Structure formats: C-alpha cells, structure tokens
C-alpha cells in the first residue's frame, strides 16, 4: 500500500476483518427465516460438525436463501471482501494470484446459532476461504462472569503476537443487531459465554473462492 512518495506499507501477515451493516430489508428477511427455521420440526442440527458448546445450531436451508435473495447478498459481500484483500497493499503478489482476473464464489455452508445462558463457542476456525458472522440481536448481560475485561457474550478474534504494543492480538466485539463481519476462514475466533435469560442469535456462513477457468482466469 503506497501512502505517499517513498513510503509503502507491506503487511502480508495481517488478516483483515471487514465490517458492514446488512440492509434493513434483508435483515428483516433473515430474521423471518431464523424464526421460521426455529419452528420447523425437520430442521437439521449441525452441532456434531461444529465446535460450539451450543444446544441449538441449525443449518439454514439453501432454498430460504435463494427465495429471499440473501444468497446473492452473501456472495456479493464475499466478492467485495476478496477484492478488498487483493487491493490491500501487495497482497495479490504475496499470495501469488495477481495474474487471476476472474473468480468463482460459492456458498459452502450457512447456519444459525441460538445461543443460551452459559453456552459458548471455543476458539476455532472455518472451512473455505471467507467466513462471515451476522449478529441478529444485541444482548444485555448481568456481567456475572468474572474477567479482567468485560467479555460476556462477545465475539472475539485472535491473531498475531500478544507481546507487541503495536498490534492487537485479541479483539472483543459486542453483538449489535444487523452487523456483518467478514474475515479469513483460517482466522481463529470464538464467543464468550454469558449470564442472562436472553437468547443470543447469529447467522454464520462460509464462502469458497477459486479461479474461474471457464472465463479465462489468466
């Protein structure tokens, strides 16, 4: 990244987290989907293939996402994130993919977490190239879980050297409804437990990215 003459920034080891707010109409559709999914008797539990210590984790059916146009939005956000990575300084060169002009994006998985009191998501990462989390609600907690830093129910990301004063290796994020976080699938993250009778809802999805050879990737 060139900031001025004779001053360039190279950060090939810095995973980017991009944040945006989902449009209100799509947010309403997503909430409707999550509410309808909860009431379905045939909903597919995905907890066995996820690390979360969460009783209610369910796959969001692809037909819901297609009918609501949410899948188009998710793919477009993945594409925007990917392009952001490639325009961040010399990341394209670092990753050895500068010659690729066209890319294919595919939704690999999408699921909803209905998280209750004392449940949590331990440190983990995801499959694919890009992962995303959408917070569906904000929560108020009692603050009863002991910690040097208030963290109840927060999403957290882990990366880098914890001994450096110039980088932040541990980032806590308070859930805020409608906020979407996109990040590398390899980036370690998790969710702290919380005390309180509310339900913490979020939707996660993974996107795979590969060169589109059908349109002449190079």
Secondary structure by P-SEA (a helix, b strand, c coil): ccccccbbbbcccbbbbbbbbccaaaaaaaaaaaaaaaaccccccccccccccccbbbbccaaaaaaaaaaaaaaaaaaaaaaaaaaccccccccccccccbbbbbbccccccccccccccccccccccccbbbbcccccccccccccccccbbbbbbbccccccccccbbbbcccccbbbbcccccccbbbbbbccbbbbbccbbbbbbbccccccc
